Amino acid sequence: MRTITIRRALDAEIEQFRVPRGQVFIIPNRCKDCQFCIDFCPADVLERSDDLNAKGYHYAVVAEGKEDACVNCRFCMLVCPEFAIFSDEVKEVVRASH
């Protein structure tokens, strides 16, 4: 005899899951404009700067309006051949109610 598993919606339980947040840090003078971090960011947080670094390359920057969009997947760190980018998890501050 086969057991049937009934699936249920997560609507009531979704509050217990927290989407991680990250902050991206870029070291402009290490960047060589390969754009791997820009191309592979799943949240489209990064874009190419109009400015040039000391080596003459356009470097990656956090796109305007995307400051809080990073999910701290750290994929940018994995694909950067120059170690010019990293992210840290942003801890949410829980404030005590008065």
C-alpha positions as CSV (number, residue, x, y, z in Angstrom):
1,M,0.0,0.0,0.0
2,R,1.3,3.5,-0.9
3,T,1.3,6.4,1.6
4,I,0.1,9.7,0.2
5,T,1.8,12.8,1.6
6,I,-0.4,15.9,1.7
7,R,1.4,19.1,0.9
8,R,0.4,22.2,2.8
9,A,1.1,25.9,2.1
10,L,3.8,27.7,4.0
11,D,1.7,30.9,4.4
12,A,1.2,30.4,8.1
13,E,4.8,29.3,8.7
14,I,6.7,31.7,6.5
15,E,7.4,34.2,9.3
16,Q,9.8,31.8,10.9
17,F,12.1,31.9,7.8
18,R,14.5,34.9,7.7
19,V,16.0,36.0,4.4
20,P,19.7,36.8,5.1
21,R,20.9,40.3,4.4
22,G,24.4,41.3,3.4
23,Q,26.5,44.3,2.8
24,V,28.9,44.3,-0.1
25,F,32.4,45.8,0.1
26,I,34.4,46.5,-3.0
27,I,38.1,47.3,-3.1
28,P,38.2,49.5,-6.2
29,N,42.0,49.3,-6.9
30,R,42.0,45.5,-7.0
31,C,39.2,45.3,-9.6
32,K,40.1,44.6,-13.2
33,D,36.6,45.1,-14.7
34,C,36.0,41.4,-15.5
35,Q,32.3,42.0,-14.4
36,F,31.9,38.4,-13.1
37,C,30.4,39.7,-9.9
38,I,28.0,41.9,-11.8
39,D,27.0,39.1,-14.2
40,F,26.5,36.4,-11.6
41,C,24.9,38.3,-8.7
42,P,21.5,36.6,-8.3
43,A,20.0,39.8,-6.8
44,D,21.4,42.2,-9.4
45,V,23.0,44.3,-6.6
46,L,26.1,45.4,-8.6
47,E,26.8,47.6,-11.6
48,R,29.8,49.0,-13.4
49,S,31.1,52.3,-12.1
50,D,31.6,55.2,-14.4
51,D,34.8,56.0,-12.5
52,L,38.2,54.5,-13.1
53,N,40.5,53.0,-10.5
54,A,44.3,53.6,-10.4
55,K,44.9,50.9,-13.0
56,G,42.4,52.4,-15.4
57,Y,39.6,49.9,-15.0
58,H,35.9,50.5,-14.3
59,Y,35.2,48.8,-11.0
60,A,32.0,47.3,-9.6
61,V,29.8,49.4,-7.3
62,V,26.5,48.7,-5.5
63,A,23.7,49.9,-7.8
64,E,21.7,52.8,-6.6
65,G,18.6,51.6,-4.7
66,K,20.1,48.1,-4.2
67,E,21.9,48.8,-0.9
68,D,19.6,46.5,1.0
69,A,19.1,43.8,-1.8
70,C,22.2,41.7,-1.0
71,V,21.2,38.2,0.4
72,N,24.8,37.5,1.4
73,C,25.1,34.5,-0.9
74,R,28.8,35.5,-1.2
75,F,28.9,34.3,-4.8
76,C,30.6,37.5,-5.8
77,M,33.5,36.5,-3.6
78,L,33.7,33.1,-5.3
79,V,33.9,34.4,-8.8
80,C,36.2,37.4,-8.3
81,P,39.7,36.4,-9.6
82,E,41.2,39.5,-7.9
83,F,39.7,39.2,-4.4
84,A,38.3,42.7,-4.9
85,I,34.9,42.1,-3.3
86,F,33.4,40.6,-0.2
87,S,30.2,40.6,1.8
88,D,29.3,40.4,5.4
89,E,26.0,39.4,6.9
90,V,24.0,42.3,8.4
91,K,22.5,41.3,11.7
92,E,19.0,42.6,12.3
93,V,18.8,44.6,15.5
94,V,15.9,43.5,17.7
95,R,14.8,46.4,19.8
96,A,13.1,45.9,23.1
97,S,9.7,47.3,23.4
98,H,9.0,49.8,26.2
